[in-house]
Every structure is written in C-alpha cells, then in structure tokens.
Amino acid sequence: MEVRRRGGKGASTTQRVRPACRVGHHAAPLKRLAGSLPRREGRCSPVAFATGGVSDDLGREVDFNGAERGGRRVTAHSPRNIQGRIARSQSVGSCLEIVEVYSTFLDDVHVSSLYNKVADLRRGRKGGGVGREALEHLSELVKLRLPSMNTRSLSTVANACGKMGNFEGWCVDDAVCILGHVRARVNASLGDFTAVDIENVLWAHGKLGIRLHPEELDSWYCRLSETVGDLPVKSVVSLLYTCQRQRYRPPPAVMSALGRAAEALVPEMSLKCLTNVLSSLAHLQSDEMQDSVFAVTASISRELEKSGGRSSMNLRNAANVLWSFAELQYYPPDKVLRLLDGKVLALLQSERGGAFVLNTYLRACHKLARKPHEGILEASLAVISEGFLAGSGRDVLRQTCRLIKSLIMLNFEVPVAYLTSLEKSLVATEGALDHVTVHDSLWAFATSGYSIGGEYESRATRYVEDHAFDGLKRGALCRMIWSMTILRVPLKDSSLLDGIAACLSEDANWVSHSFGLLLWAMRDQGCEVDPAALRRAKAHTSMNWDSMTPTEILYSMDVLSSVDLVDASDGAWLTPALQRARTFVIR
C-alpha cells in the first residue's frame, strides 16, 4: 500500500511499505509461551511447571522450568525430555528421583522405560544403595499402569522382570505378579503381539523359573513359528534357551522352523551364542534339528581351531560345549578336544575354578570315554583342597563329593588322604545330609577300595533306611545299596531289604537302569529275590543296554546268568551289550 511521508521543509514523498503479517502480531507471545523467549516479569505462564530443583547424576542442579536445546527452550516435563532423562540416568537413585519429580507427567512408555532402566542398572551393579521400599514403590506404579499399556510396553516390562528377578533387595513376588498379568494379556490377544514381544515374555518366565502350561507354550510357539525366520540371532537363541528352561518340546513343525532359523543364523553367531544354542539342542534331542546340530558343532570346531585356544570362552562355556557333545554323542576331532583341554587348564591356572563347572567337564569326559589332560586332573585336586579348607558346609561338601567321584570314574587314583578328609567332613557335618552327598560319597568309597569307619557307616545306613521309600529315586537307591554291599555294610538284619523286596513284588513297573546292581546286592546280602523281578530286569536290559553303563550291564549279566535266564537265544542283544561293556575304556 502507499503512504505519504512528510519530508523536510514541508515536502512530502510517496513510499511503498510492506504490510505487517497479522500472525506476526502474535509471534512474540507464542514464542514466549513455548519457552524460547524470556518471560516478562509479572506475567504467569498458563503451563504449570514443576517447582523446586534436583541434582542430576553429575551433581549439577537442574532447572525444571525448561532446558536449552538447539537454540530453543523445551519444557522439562515434555515426553521427549523425560524420556531423554531416563536414558541418561546413571543410577537407580536418579531413576527413582524422576518418578518423584515427574509423577503426574509419566505415561505408560515412561513407566516401562524406567522399569527397564532400573533393571539394566541393577544388572550392572549400579544400585546406588537404594532401599527395598523405593523399588517396591516403582513396582506398584508399574502394576497400576499395566492395564493401559500397549504390547510393546508390556514386552519391555516383562524383559525387565527377567533381568532383575534375583537381585538383592528386589521382591520376586512383584515380578511374578507382573508377569502373570502380562501372560494373561498375551493369551487374550496373542495376534497383537509381535514375535519379539512374545520372545521377551517367554525369556522372562524362563529366567525366573516360572513354568508355563504346555498348551500355553504350544500356542505361543506356533504363533512364533510363522515369523521365526525373520528374528535376529539373539531372539532365536533365547527361544531355544526357553525350551530348555521350561523342559518343553515344541511340536515337530515348530521344531523344524526353529531348526531352520538357527541353521541359517549360524554364520552370524559368536562362539558364546553357538555354545548356548548347542546346549539347547542337546536338551531337545530332536530329529527335526539334526541339520542344525551338524551346522553348530562344525562351526564350534572351526572357531576353536581358528582361535587356537585363545578364544574368549570361559570355564562354564567350555564345560557346556563338552557336555553337549557328550549328550549328542558327537565325537569331535582330537585337535578340538586338545584345544578344549588347553583352554580349561589355562582357566584353572589363571582363575579360581568352580567345583560344579569343573565336575561337569569331567563327567562329559567320562561320557565320551576319554581322559582329559593330566593337568586338569591335578588341578581338580587343588579345587577339592579348597573345598576342605572352606569348611564343612553342605553345598561345598556336595560338590566335593561329586568331584572326587568324577575323578575316580576317570580311573584317576585319588590319594587316600583326600578320601580320609572327605569321610571326616561327612561325619563332622551338622544336620542331615542330602541324597547327592550320600550317594556320591558311598559310590566314591566303594569304587576306590576305601574302607569307611563305623561312624559314617551308621550315619549312611540310617539315611538310606529313612529315605528309601520317601524322596530317593529308584536308580539312586539301587546304587546306594550296591555301594554299601561293596563296602561290606551289613543290611540283612535291617528292614530295608525286606521293604525293597515287597516293593518289587507289588509294583510291576519298579525298574531302573541300575536294577541289576540292586539285585546283585540283595543276593549278596542273602535276601531272596522275586523271580518276576529277575525277568523284569532281563526285559529292561535287553531293550536299554545301549543306555546303561558298563558296570550296570556286567552286574545284570552276572545275576541273570546265575539263575539261567540268559542263553544262546538272547544273542541278538546280549552280544552287543557285552561288547559295549568290555570295550568301554577311558582313553
């Protein structure tokens, strides 16, 4: 538009002026409300800000009226800013501080993210001395928000429960309650959850040891099998791990899908992932996964040969690998076995080896009929000595018994001083012994030719009499009676053998791989054996000899041949059974 402007000395000129935009009249107030301009004194912003200050993780005071970001001022309680503060938190205390300050502005995503962040920090031992009450307050907040959470937030919360279910100061009951609600939501709308979400929920249940119903697992795994090929390595490893933790065998179609997915991802797996997958495959023992087993075992062998024993594998990984090989009846090349031995020996020399993990490795060697490196056996004696020095606690004593038994089974001559110390520890232990300790100690003493004293003899006899029909498994009972007979512990005057004989007569299903050991012991103790039990032992041996140990086979044959229950007509199974027993030599 044109305006007339008055010049000097009464002159006037015409000048074109650009009209001001009407929106521009409100630009400053809008910027002021948005926080990018300083607020005028005496004016109140229509937005209610949190009052007070709080220190961040570096000890600096934070202004909750806003934060500078890229030249613009952003309100501290905006969803994005809250999420950023959660991500930047470096301690559990700072996370709980966010809950207190922003309590009215937290949405479901914030709550689930906070819960997961606390789990990560607790996992990294950054608890910051936070009390149990504060953590329970956060759990209650999560429970309140569960009904309105979407599937992704529920998955995040479930993942957090799995991460920190066993940490000190954390209430496991809260995690179980939360997972119960999540599980109900999954069952109600399974199609709304992605494969990754379902995998997170399954992993959390397995991590906390919460058993799911087989029908529930069937429906979830069938849903997963539709898209399992699109899952990353971590998710496929987790699904196989969950099967192992839940002691669950999926339907054949699901097995095939999981096997194909695992086989396709083998080139992307690290050595640690490969060992975890192999452990799960050994547990499943599925024909549908044979190709996966071959691919994983071959890849592990290549990785070990490539690294030359310098891999990042720890003692538990090495023990799990060898145990899985034994369970799958896979005999790797000698070079691979030597590399594993070298790795285990180096780990035992550089760090303190746990008796449980070391025992797993030795038992796997026995199943593969091989003797490990002599240094590993000598190092095992050092671990046993540490157990004796640690005291006579039940857990330590149990693992010590198992380790001594494993050494003896590998034809390693355990010094008598160790066996004497073991017997003294067993006698000195206060309270009742557990069945593992009694079983393994009796077996170790019997097979090593050691003679026990009267004090432990009476204690072991009393334990077997008290628990023979209440808590002891059949195989363990058979081996205990056999061990006591070898040790010349008299049982004829005891009611134990009469009770066992009555069970054999009344229960036609009473049978075990170690049945022959029991029958031999009863005969040696002068107890009459029911002929029906002998025929049952023959039928069981003829069908299961390939799963029995050489000792079990030989003692079964001794008992059966003494009553003329085996003859030339049994050659079809008798010949290979005896061949297995006589050729099983620890190399």
Buried (B, 14 or more C-beta within 10 A) or exposed (E): EEEEEEEEEEEEEEEEEEEEEEEEEEEEEEEBBBBBBEEEEEEEEEEEEBEEEBEBBEEEEBEBBBBEEEEEBBBBBBEEBBBBBBEEBBBBBBBBBBBEBBEEBBBBBBBBBBBBBBBBBBEEEBBBEBEEEBBBEBBEBBBEBBEEBEBBBBBBBBBBBBBBBEBEBBEBEBBBBBBEBBBEBBEEEEEEBBBBBBBBBBBBBBBBEBEBEEEBBBBBBBBBBEBBBEBEBBBBBBBBBBBBBBEBBBBEEBBBBBBBBBBBBBEEBEBBBBBBBBBBBBBBEBEBBEEBBBBBBEBBBEBBEEBEBEBEBBBBBBBBBBBBBBBBEBEBEEEBBBBBBBBBBBBBEEEEBBBBBBBBBBBBBBBBBBBBBEBBBEBBBEBBBBBBEEEBEBEBBBBBBBBBBBBBBBEBEBEEEBBEBBBBBBEEBEEEBBBBBBBBBBBBBBBBEBEBEEEBBEBBBEBBBEBBEEEBEBBBBBBBBBBBBBBEBEBEEBEBBEEBBEBBEEEEEBBBBBBBBBBBBBBBBEBEBBEEBBEBBBEBBBEBBEEBBBBBBBBBBEBBEEBEBBEEEBEEBBEEBBEBBEEEEBE
